[in-house]
Amino acid sequence: MQNLGLAVPVLASPLNPILASNPRERTHIPPLQAEQFKTDFGKLNERVWIGSSFWAVPMEDWAIKNRRLEFSGVEKQSRLHILTYVLGEGQGDFTMAANLGLLENKGHTGGVGFALGIRDHTDPTSVKAACYFGKGISIGVNLEGDLYIDDRKETLPIGFDFDNFYLQMKGRNTGNGTRLTIEARDSIGKKAILEHTVSGDLVGLVALENKGKQKKGSAFWWADIQLSGTKVQYRPENAFGPILWAMYTLSRGQLKLTAQLPPVGTKDSQQVELQFLRNGKWIKAAKGQIDPVSFTSTFTVDDWDASEDVQYRLRYSLDKKWHSYEGVVRQEPLGRALIFGGLTCQHAMGFPYRPLVENLGKSNPDILYFSGDQLYEGNGGYPIKREPEDKAILNYLGKWYMFGWAFGEMLRNRPTICTPDDHDVYQGNLWGEGGEGISFEEWKKVRDAHGGLVQTPNFVNVVNKTQCGHMPAAYDPTPMKSDISTWYTHLVYGKVSFAIVSDRLFKSGPEMVREGEGRIDHLTEPAKPGELDADDLSFLGQRQLDFLTDWVADWKGANMKVLLSQTLFSNVGTHHGPEKQFLFGDLDSGGWPKSKRDKVIETIRKACAFHINGDQHLPFIVQYSVDEPRDGGWTFCTPAISTGYPRWGQPDSVNLPFTDRPEHGLPNTGCYRDGFGNDNYIYAVGNPTDDFDGETNRYKRAQKKASGYGIITFDTLERTIKIEAIRFLADLNTDSEANTYPGWPLTIRQSDNDGRRPIGYLPKLVMATPDQVVKVVNEDTQELVHAMRVKGNTYIPKVYEQGKYTLVIGEGGTKKEIKGIEITTDPQEVIAV
């Protein structure tokens, strides 16, 4: 048995034409020679996912039902690809055959058959790319009465019974071309044969195909499928599932791991087993139930020893066979720098992103962060389904699985942080209003410029569970409005403390500040004073601000602090969209409302926290400002994995004033004021070229559209942060400036993330114990002024106004408070602790 029992290599087995509507009623015909692959769909449990030897596009439109394979979609062309048996190069023969019939006749239009030699032009060796971008030869019958091979046709006999028929295709490559012969025979013996020679060699995937001239064409069912011949090659490594992939995090001794499965059936096993390799033996740690909606199973292991690598294995029984998925829980990097991979925005134009994924493996980050838009509505080449809810969720899962298929090999062996953004919940822009729901009718009036979530709470919770279920428990798990789950949380890894927040779910929508229709989120003229700010507007929301207030003071196990969110807390892009339109501001950014945005930056700079984000489809290094230029911390907006909607940061082209251009002198850098009143010190920007539209190679197009990923190295000993932006087609085997963008890399100090100018210093602290946490508290307001784990035994606290301060030195039982400290004018004054 191969591949979940779906592919059965045998010496000979009859493939019989169907004589009646029941697919079990068959008669014998001569067996195919050299048969290699056979699947009888009637022997499998009912489910949407067909099996690991197959991949359906769209996934939710194919299912094993009524003891056969049925197609229920409306797309003009949909395919069920065979992954593990392919047509190899060179001379040889092959035969493909099936028993099938008409499921639903919709106006006597539509066709059915096989697709052969499916390969992607950009990445011809990739099975993943072939499934979504591959082109091949279509062979089959249509309800207009034709037998066809590509554009060649033969008329079927009058009265041909489409309800039950047998379809067989034979091919032979002779070196000069491929001779194809297709035969269609119905239940009463009526048949037609068509022969045609196509040029070249047919190499690549084969698939079952539902094909029409228009959407909502007729649909068909299949009873079985066979593929054989000397040109057919077995590729078991192409299988995908039933455990598709796993993601895990490790924080403060707790391991959380989520196994992602496909939509298995109710009669299939509903449990997954987690094992660890201990002393050469696999030891069962736990059994987890599969969630019947998200098809995930999450495990939590406390008191995890992170001092060494530990192999894990997930096991699942399907079709009377055990299947395993293995990975490694890495040793936590505590005695060296932490290498962090920042990724965002996966438009399918670059799928499966092979050059980028290979480079990411060479960068070998210790931990990954996918900051949002792990999918787009058009990913897969077919539209989203918004309703009914069950179909919408399956539609989401099919697109979500593309993420795991592309990055699964990277995910299995390192911790991963993953946060949803707007497109993940099927909204072009998202202003969540604290979880407020909005009807389809209201949402359609201004589309993504309206606040609230348009998909059902259950849909959104499935997104949260699939993408965030493996992260540490939410700081405050109280559901939002509409019973939508929260996931903002605190994670500590490699002596770096990460605050993970949503800058979408609690935010107010543009209709709260602007009237009109259409793209009210685009400022095509300067905003009026005060137009985009008000006390009742929300940015991160009070709940998340309370979390950040606690987080900046919590240094347990950490030397450095980093805020992770989805988008930039400024508006830096100047030009947008295919027409390269100049905008004064884009409300789809974190630059407004300014007063609430400033409060967040004021909070995180107390801990010298660095900020990592994505979303903008444009890499930036920016230093924030609040009251005066550059008094905030630094942020890195990472490149998009694969850019869809293009943006540029070219303020010089529209004559925007600037100051303080960096020493490198690159254009479009320096301190600029955005349309929301924020002063942004732009150190570097990675702009796309203007000629990407003419590029037909998908990977080269991604390169031209400024795609790539970020690498951030946190040296927790020296307290430095190195920022790198890697291009999509970088050659990391060579040390070349072409691998990155102008202005990168940049290394900053941890302390650079608080840019305030002090008005004075408190006396120098000389501590008997090095590397202690020091907090400075204003005694008049009881507000935390600054908190960090200092480097070494000495530290000079900065303060920003006159008054008395309390110094809190140390943690837990060793904590010591010194009250009534004021600014000193004596640089030699010392407080010994």
N, C-alpha and C positions, 0 to 999 in steps of 0.2 A: 504494500500500500504506500502511495506517495501523497504528500501534500493534503493532509486531513482526510485521506480516503477518497478524495474527489478524482484524482488521476490514478488510473489503474493500468499499468503496462501489462498486456497479456499477449499471447501468441496469436490468437484469433478469436473474434467474437462477432456474431452477426449483428448488423445494423439494419433494422427491419422497417419497411414502410408501414405507415399506420393505415389500418383498414376501417377504423371507426373513430368516433369522437373520444373514446377512452384511450389514452396513450398506452395502456397496458395490453391492448389487443393488437398483436403484430403477427406477421408471417415471416418465414425465413427467406432471406436472399443470400447470395453467395458472400462469404466473408471477405473483408478487406485484407490485403496482404500486408505483412510487416507492421501491423497495428501497434501504435505506441501509446496512445492516449485515449481514454474513454471515460465519460462521465454519464451516469444515469441519474438525472435529477430527481426521479421518483423515489430514489433510495435515501434521500437526504431530508432532514427535518425542515419544516417551513421556517424561513428566515429571509431577511432583506439581503444580508451579506451572503454571497454565493460560496465563497471558500478561498483559501489562500492561493490557489492556482489561478484565480480569476481576479480581474478588477473591472468593475462596471462604471460607466460614465453616462448619465448621472447615476450615482450609487442607488438613490432611493427609488429609482424607476424600474429596478430589476428586483425580482424576488422569487424564491422557491415557494410555490403555492399550488395547491391542488395536485400535488405529486408531479409537478413539472416546473420549468422555468418560465416565468411570465414577465412581459414588459408592459408597463402601464404609463409610460411617459408621453410627452407631447413634443419633444424636440425633433427637428427634421432628421437628425442623424444621431443615433445612440449606439454604443458598442459595449459588449462584454468581452474584454480582452483575455486571452489565455496567456498567462505570464510565464509559466514554467516549461512550455514547449514552443520553440520558435523555429522559423525557417532560417537555416544557416546559409552561408555563402557557398557558391560553387554549384557544380552540376549535381543533379539528383531528381528524385520524384517525390511527390507528396499527394495525399488524398485527404479531403475533409468532407465529412458527411453528417447529416442530422435528420431526425424525424421531427417535424414541426407542423404548425397549423395556425389558422387565423383565430385570434382572440377577440378582436373587436373591429368590425368593418366601419370605417368612417368615410363614407362617400366614395368607396371604391378607389381610394388613393393610398399610396404607401407601398413600401417594398420591404423585403427581408432576405437575408442571406449571410454571406461571409465577407470579411475584409482581409486582404492578404498583403504581406510585406509592409506592415505599418512601421514607419520610421519617421523620426523628427529630423528636419533639415538641419537645425542648429546643433543638435546633440544626437547623432544617429546611433550611438551605442547605448543610449539610456532607455531602459524599459519605462521608467517613470515619465520621461518626456514623450515617448511614443504614445502612451495612453491618452495624453491630453493634446498633443500637437502633431501627432504622427499622421502621415498621409499614406494611403495604400490603394490597392485595386478593389473596387466593390463588385461583388458577384452575387446574383440572386434572381428572385422573381418579384414582379410588382403586380398589384391588383388591376392595373391597366391591361394586363394580359401579356406581359413580356417576360422573357428570360433574358438576363443581361450579364455582360462582362464589361464593366466600365461603360463606354458609350455604344458598344455593340449590342444588338438585340435580335432575338428570335421570338416569333409569336407562339404563345402557348396554345394547346388544343382548346377548341371551344368547349366550354363547360368544365374546364379544369377545376378540380375540387381543392380550393385553398384551405378548407377546414382541416384537412389531414393530407400531408404529402411528405415526400422524401426528397431531400436535396443532396446531391453529391457533386463535388468538384475534384477534378484531377489535374495535376500540373507536372510538367517535366521541364527542367532547365537543360538546354543542350549547349550552352555556351554563347549562342547567338541571340537567344531570347528565351522566353518561357511560354510553352504551349499549354493553354488552359482549356479544359473541357468541363462543362457543367451540364448535369442532367437533373431535370425535375420530373418526378413521377408521383401521381396522386394515388388515392386509395383504390381506384378502380382500374388502374393501369395506364391511364393517359399520361403521356410523357412528351418531353421535348429535350433536345440536345443542342448546345451551342459550343462551337470551338472558336478560339481566337488566340493569336500569339501576341504577347506584349513584349516590348523591347526591354532588354536588360534582365537583371537577375532580381527576383523577388526575395528580399531578405528582411527579416524582422518579425514582428508579432502577427498573429492571426486573431480574428475576433468574430463573434456573432454580431450581426448588425441589423438594427431596425432602421430603415432608411425611407425617407419620404421627400417629396418636393416642397412640402410646406409643413408648418407646425400642426399639431393635433391630427396627424395622419393615423392610419390604421395600425393596430398593434398585433403582435404574434406571440406564440408560445413555442417552447422547445421541450421535447421529451428527453433528448440525449444529444451527445456530441462525440465524434471520433475524429482523430487526427493521426495520420500515419505517413511513413515514407522515409526514404534514405536521406532526404533533405531536412527532415525534422530533427531538431536537437533538443535534448532535455537540459533545462537550466534550473535546477532546484533553488539556486540562490536568488532567483527572481520572486520567490513566493513572498506574500505579504499577509501575515496574520497566522493564527487567530489573535495572539497578543501582538497588537500593532506596534506599540512602543511603551516606554515607561519614562516618567519624570520623577525626580526626587529632590528634596532639600534636606540640609542638615544644619541645625541651629541649636547651639547651647545643649548639645547632647541628645537632641531628639531628631530622629530620622522619620520623614514622611515621604511615602512613595505611592504614586498612582499608576496603576496599569490601565492602559486604554485598549479596549476591545472594540470590535465592530458590532453592528446590530445582529447579535446571535438570536436564535429563536427561543420561544418559551419552553420547548422540549429539550433544548440544549442545556448543558451544565450551566449553573448560575453561580459558580464559585471559582475563585482563583487562589492558588496556593503560593505563598512566599517562602523561599528557602534561602539559607546562607551556607556557604562552604566553610566548615569548621574542621580543622585537622584532617583535611582530605575527604570529608564526607558532607553530603548535603543534609542539612538539618532543617526540618520544618519549623518556621517561626510563627506562621499564622495562616488562617484561611479567611479570605475576604469575599463578601457577597458582591455580585455585579449589580450596579444600579440599573434598573430596567429602562431608564430613559436616556441617561448619558453614557451607559455601557462602560462605566469606570468602576474600579475597585481600589480603594485607598487604604493603605496600611500605615500605622503609627507605631514606631519602636522607640521607647524611652531608654535612657541610660546608655546611649550608643557610645562605644569606644571608637573614637575617630583617629586613633594613633597609627592605624595601618589600613591598607587597602583591603576590602572585603568583597568577595564575589557574591552576587545574589542571583537567584533564579526564580522566575515566575513560571508556574505550571498550570496548564489548563487542559481538560479532557474534552475532545470533540470528535464526533463520529467514530467512537470506540478507539481513539488513539490519544496518547498524551503528547502535548506540545509544550516546548520550553522557550523561554526568552531569558537571556543572560546579560548581566552587566556588572559594573563594579561601583561600589560605594567608595569613593576615593578617600585616601588619608587627607585629613584637613591640613592645609598648608599654614602652619603656625610659626615656623622658624625662618620663613622667607617671604618675599613679596607675593601678593595675591594678584594673579592675572585674571582680569575680568573681561568677558566678551559682551559687547552691547550691540543688539540687533533690533530692527524694527521694520515694519511695513513690507509685507510679502505679496506684491502684486504678481499674479501668475504669469505675466509676460516673461519673467526670467526663470520660471519653474523648470526643473528642480534645483536651480541655482548651483549646479555642480561645481563650477570653478570656485565660487565663494565658499561652498561647504568644504571643498578640499583645502582651501587656504585656511579656513577656520581650524581644521584639523592640524595644520602646520603651526598655527599660532598657539594651539593647545591651551586654551584658557582653563583656569581652575573652576570657573563658574560662569554660567551664561545668563543673560537677561534679554528676554524678548518683550519689548515694551509696549507692544500693541499692534493691531492690524495683522494678526497671524493669518488672516484671510481677507479677501475682498469679495464683494457680492458677485462679481463676474468670474471669479476663479473657477477653473475647470472648463470654461468655455460655454457654460450654460447659466441661465438666470437663477436668481434666488426664488424660493417659494416662501411667501410670508404667512400663508394660511392654507389649510387648517394647521393647528399647532403641531400635531404629530408629524405631518409632512415637512413642516418648516424646520423642526428639530433634526429630522433625518437629512434634510438638505444642508443644514449647518454642519452636521457631522461629516458628510461627504467632502465638504470643502476643508473642514478642520483636519481631516485625515491627510490631506496633501501636505500640511505642515509637518506632521509626524513622519510621513514617508520621505520627505526631503531631509529632515534634520535628525531622524531617529538614531543614526549611528553616533552622532555627537551627544545626544541626550542620554544615552544609556549609561555613560561612564563618568558623568559629572553632575553636580547640582545645577538645577535650572530654575530661575525665577521667570514667571510668565504672567503677564497682566493683559486683560482685554482692553480694547479701545473701541472707537465708534464703529468701524466696519465689522468688527467681530460680532456686534449685535445688530448688524444690518442697517446701520445709519451712517450716511456720509459724514455728518457731523453729529456730535452728541453733547447735549446739555441736559444732564440727567435729572435736575430739579429734585435731588434727594430720592430718586426712585419713582417719581411721578409717572403715571401711565398716560398715554395719549391715544385716542382712537385713530384708525387709519384715515377716516374722513377729515379730522382736524389736521393731522400730520401732512396730508397731501396738499393742503392749502399753501404752505410755505416750505414743504419738505423738510430738509435737514436744518433749517433755520429756526425750527420750533423746539422749545424745551420739552423734555419728557422722553420716555422710552416707548417706541411704537410696537415692538414685539412683546409678546405676553411675558408675565413674570416667570412662568415656568421655562420658557425659552431662554430668558436672560440667566436664570439660575443654572441651566444646563451649560451655558457658556462659562459661567463662573466655576462650575464644578469641574469641567474638563480642563480648563486652563489654570485654575488656581487651587484645585483640591489638594495638591501635594505641598502647598506652602504652609508655613506655620499658621496656627489658628488665628483668626481675625482678632485684632486688638479689642474691638467691641463687636461681638457677633449679632447684636440686636438688628433684626432686619430693617431695611429702609421702607419707605412707602411702597405699597403694592406687594409687600412681603418679598422684596428682592434682597438677596443675600449680600453681605459685605465681605470684603477680603483684604482690606488695608491692614498691614501687619508689620512686625519687627523681626528681622532675621540677622543673626550674627554668624559670620563665617570668615575664617582666616584672619581674625582680629579686626574685621571691618564690620561695623554696625550699619545695617541697611534699613531705612524706613521706606516701605513700599506703599504708595498711596494712589488713589484715583483722582486725577484732576478733571474728570468728566462727570462722574456720577452725582455729585452734589452741586454742580455748577448751574447758574441761572442761564436762561436762554436769551438770544438777541431780542426776541419780541418783548422782553421786559424793559428794553431801553430804546428800541427803534420801531417805528411803524412802517408799514408798506408791505409789498409782496415780493416774491422772488428772493434773490440773494441779499437779504438785509444784513447778512453777516459779512458782506464785502463793503469796505469803505472806499467808495469811488471818489469821495471828496473828504476833506478834513472833517473830523467830528467836531461838534459844537462843544464849548467848554462845559464840563460836567455831564455831558450826554451819556457817557458810558460808565458812570460810577454812581452808586447810591448805597445808603446804609442797608437796605433790604436785599441787596444782591449777594449771591453766594459764590465763593471761589472753590476752595476745598471743602467748605462746610465746617461748622463748629466742631463736629465730632472728630474730624481728622485734624483740625488745628489743636484740639485738646491732646490728641495722640502725639503730635509733633512736640508739644510743650513738654510732655513726659519723656519723650524719646531723647531730646537733646540733653537731658540730665541723666540718662541711663547709660552708663559706660561699662557695664559688666561684660567682661571678656573682649573688650574692643579698644583699639588704639586710634581708630579713625572712623568718621561718620560720612555716610553717603545717602542722599535722598534719591529714590527712584520714582519717576512718574512717567506719564505718557508723552507729554509735550513740553515745549519750551515755555518759560514764564515771561516771555516777551514776544514782540512781533518783529522778526528780523528779515523774513522774506519780503521782497519788494514786488516781484513779478510772478504771475500765477497763470497756470493753465496753458492749453495748446496755443492760444493766441498771445501768450506772454503779456498779459494785461498788467499794467501797473496799478497797485492798490495802496492807498494810504494806510490801510490796516486790514487785517483779517481776524475776525472775531473767533475763528477756529484756531485759537492759540491761547497761551496762558498769560497774555499780557494785560488782561482786564478781568474784572474791575480793579483798577490800579490800587485803591486803598487796601482791598482784601489781598491782592497779590503781594503788595509790599509787606503786609503783616507776616505772610509765610516766609518771605526772604529774611525779614528781621528775626524770625524765630530760628531758622536753620543756621544762620550765620553765627548765632551764639555758640554753636558747637563746631564751627569751621567745617560745615558739611558741604561736600561737593555734590553737584546735581547732575544726574544722567537721565536723558530722555530721548525721544525719537519723534515720530509722527510727521515732521515737517518736510520729509523727502529731500532734505538739504542739510549736509553736515555743517555744524557751526561750533566754534569755541567762543563763548561769550562770558564776560564778567557783568554781573547785575549791578544795578544802581537803585538806591531808594531816595535818600535825601540829597545826595551829591554824587557826581559821577564816580563809579567804581567803588562804592562803599559796601557792596554786597559780595557774595561768593561767586565762584565760577561754575559754569555748566557746559556740558558737552552734549550736543544734539547729534546722535550718531547717524551715519548714512542709512538710507533705506536699503534693505536687502535687495529689493527690486522695485524701482520707482515706477509708479503709475502716473498719477497727476503731477506734472512738473512744477517746480518752483525755482526761482532764482533769488539770490541776494545781491543786487547790483545797485546800491544807492547812488553810486557815483554817476551812473548813466542818467539819472533824473536830477542830478545836481543838488542832492541833499547835503546840508552842511555837516561837517564832522570836525572833531578835534582829536589830538592824542593818537595819531596813527602809529602803530607799532614800528619798531626799528626795521623789521623786514621790508616795510614800505609797500606791501601788496595793496592793490586797489580794493575798494569796498571794505576796508578795515579801518578801525578807529572807533571813536565814540559818536554814535548817531542817536537821535531821539526818534522813537517810533510814534505811530499814530495814536497811541494811548498815553503818551507823555513819559514813557520810560527811556532813560538814557542807557543805551546798550553799548558796552565796549566790545566790539567785534574783533577778535584776534585773528580768526581765520574762517573762511567760508569755502566750501567745495561746490562750485557751480557746475551745472550740466552744460554741455555744448548746445548749440542751436540747430544742429543738423541731425538730431537723433531720429527724426521722422522718416528719413530716407533709408535707415538701416534695417535690413531684413533679417540679419542674424540676431536672434533674441538676446544672446549674451553680450554681443558688442553694443547692442542698443541699451542694455542695462548699464554698461560701462559709461556710455555717453550721457546717460541720464543721472549720473552721479550716484550710482548704487554702490553698496559695499557694506562694511561693518566696522565697529569700533573696538579697539583694544585699550583698556585702561589698566595700568600697572600701579597698584597701591603698595608702596614700600612702607610697611607698617613699622619698620625699625628706624628708617631715616625720615619718615613722615613726608614723603614726596608722592606726587601723582603724575605719571607719564601718560599723555593722551595721544593716541594714534588713530588715524582713519585709513582703513585699507580699502583700496578700490576693488571692484567686482572681479576684474581680470588681472589682478596683481600677480606677479611672478615672485613668490616669496623665496624661491631658490636663488634669487639674485638680490643684491643690495642696490636698489634703484629708486630714484626720486619718483619714477613713474608709478610706483606701487601705492603712492599716497597722494594727498591733495596739498596744494600750496599752503604753507603755514604750519603743517604738521611735520613731525611730532612737537609737542610742547610739554615741558615738565614744570609743574608748579609745586610750591610747598603747601602743606596742610594749612598753615596759618594764613595763606593768601585767600582763603575762603571767608575771611572776615576782613573786609576792606575799610572798615571804619577808622577814621583818624582819632586817636585818643586825645583827651585833653590833659591826661596825666597818667602817672604810674603809681601803683601801690608799692610798698617796699618789696625788695627781692625776697623770694622764698628760697630757703636752703633746707632741703629735706633729707633726712637720714635714709629714707627708702626711695629709690628712683622710680620714675614712671608712674607717679600717682595721679589720681583724678583730682583736679582742682576746680572748684566752683566759686564764682564771685557773685554775691547776692546784694542788691541794693536794699539797705535797711529801711529806707523810707517807704519804698513801694513793695518790698519783699519779692521783687522780680529778679529772676535769674539774668545776670548780665552776660556771663560767659561760663562755659564748661568744657573742659577737655582733659584728656590724659596727657600730661606733659611728658616731654622727652628728657630723661636725665634727672638730676637732683636739684636743679635750680630753675626758677621761673619768675618772671616779672609780670604781674597781672596788669592789664590795661583797663582803664575806665574812661567813660565818655561824658561824665558830668560830675560836678562837685557833690560831696555827701559822704556818708559813712557806709562802709561795706563789711559784710561778713564773708570770711574766707572759710570754705569747707574743703578740707584736705583729706583724701583717703576714702575708703569704702567699707561698708559693713561695720564690724566691731572695731576697726582701727581708725574710724572716721574722727576727725578733730575739727572743731569750729573755733575760729578766732574772730571776735566781734570788734566793731568800732574802728576799723582800719580806714585811714584817709589817704589822699594823695600826698606823696612825699616829694620834697624838693631836693632831698639828699640822695644822690645816686648810689651812695655807699650804705644806705640803711638796709638792714637785713632782718628778716624774721626767720628764726631757726625752728624747724618742726621735726 
